[in-house]
């Protein structure tokens, strides 16, 4: 990207931001315009409510009284019965949820870092003029068009001895050819005259990659990293087939699934502890709250990345 | 300027292609060396599993392995297509994919237009941020929320009963025809609506403000301006997003189906991926059938991807491949 294109892109981003934050210059006078404004606001408010009500319901249920909640019907708007933190107490007395958290952090951080390194190197390599370039690109692209499916992949990972270990959740699926090709596009857009100048000055591949090209490619690198992190955070299926019996390695999501699936089982005991009814709600809150708290910090960057990715194709 | 740059880049790559092997290897050996780990990674996790597709044509036995197991030709496929479970799964996948594409197409566009027409900026920004949230909630949690809300004492069930007199029941256990499909499509809309509207919002923000003002001066009302300026401007982007999603339509977010479905509703909720999963990890393991079904999916997926690519080329002039 040349300086001029960069400035152009920046101008565009600024324009978008302004448009996002300023009302349009067109005013809608009269009663009709006001009614339309109110209607639009109502619809948007309804959409926002639909997006947030389920979470509110779970949060309120998690601090309700376990016994009263059993007979409650419909959404929970306010704590049913006396508000209590018993569900959370039970949840965190069980070491599994803390362990699940730590495991998920290991999988997300490990997978994202490994994927990021591979994406950056692949992107750089594929953007360089070499004789084998088109062969290398084809080698990557083919994997996006055709795949072996769940069963053979599982067998390969089992044959490698990865099942039952953390590696099975970190190494496979930490990157894919699409991310590599996105990085390649990003590296290809760096103006070649910079690279040539650096080469004449005797810079090696690493200093070209990280000193010269990196500043212009880090946006796309962030987008691929966040996408990998979200994939790893969400992943429960892989864990359920690769490490079904190693509960000490289970990621958080698998715990959430097993807690919510077995929610009603405590009722079968003769003298049930009704607080156990709350665990299924508490675990959802515990698994969702960190994202919602981090949300305001990363959302703007991610939004910008989305837009840039869209603008550049 | 950009064109000149592109021409120079192309000539760079062409020069590299013409160089002799010896010279090229000497110059780029570090690059090739760095590419080795990536070759190994893709080879192990992508190319070797492709070899595993041989199992689709074998009576696979764990003892003999992929290359020694008995060759049975197309037997697995004959069994696959003669079983009703597979055909049901195929129909469900197709219907759910189409429903997702069609029903999921409009909400982000409508939402983006409403956002752009909203005049109270802090309110709009807040609504926008909240609408992104479902996209960041994990799959397992979303599925559990759905289960809670459409259960026999769930909020959605009760509201439907009050408004339309529909029966109070666990809707996920209902195997009547469109019920599961509609729940599933609505769930996907809930997840993706807000986040999907970002690209459209950007496109609307890029529309020249003067154009809108001029139209207003000429007496165009709000609806006319949306119809004649905003929607035509949005159309190319929307078509591009639509064709892109055709390529991955077959996936239909199958790990959500795996959580939401139950044996009594397999007739409407089973999809190709979950069918394959049951054949490979369920109670009666049949690797031959599972791999044959997997191969069928892969081939279908590749065809859809190529079709989507072709469509995209005609619609927007860009293409991935």
Interface residues (C-beta under 8 A of the other chain):
Chain A: X2 X4 X5 X12 X15 X16 X19 X20 X21 X22 X23 X24 X25 X26 X28 X33 X36 X37 X40 X41 X43 X44 X45 X47 X48 X50 X51 X52 X54 X55 X57 X58 X72 X73 X74 X75 X118 X121 X122 X125 X128 X129 X130 X131 X132 X133 X134 X136 X139 X140 X141 X143 X144 X145 X146 X147 X148 X149 X150 X151 X152 X153 X154 X155 X156 X160 X171 X172 X173 X175 X177 X180 X181 X188 X191 X192 X204 X205 X230 X233 X234 X236 X237 X241 X253 X254 X256 X257 X260 X280 X284 X287 X288 X291 X292 X295 X296 X299 X303 X306 X307 X310 X311 X313
Chain B: X1 X2 X5 X8 X9 X12 X13 X15 X16 X17 X19 X21 X24 X25 X28 X30 X31 X32 X34 X35 X37 X38 X39 X41 X42 X44 X45 X46 X47 X48 X49 X50 X51 X52 X53 X55 X111 X114 X115 X116 X117 X118 X119 X120 X121 X123 X124 X125 X126 X127 X129 X130 X131 X132 X133 X134 X136 X137 X138 X139 X140 X141 X144 X145 X147 X148 X149 X153 X154 X155 X158 X190 X193 X194 X198 X199 X201 X202 X204 X205 X206 X209 X212 X213 X216 X222 X225 X237 X255 X258 X259 X273 X276 X277 X280 X281 X287 X290 X291 X294 X295 X297 X298 X301 X302 X305 X306 X318 X320 X321
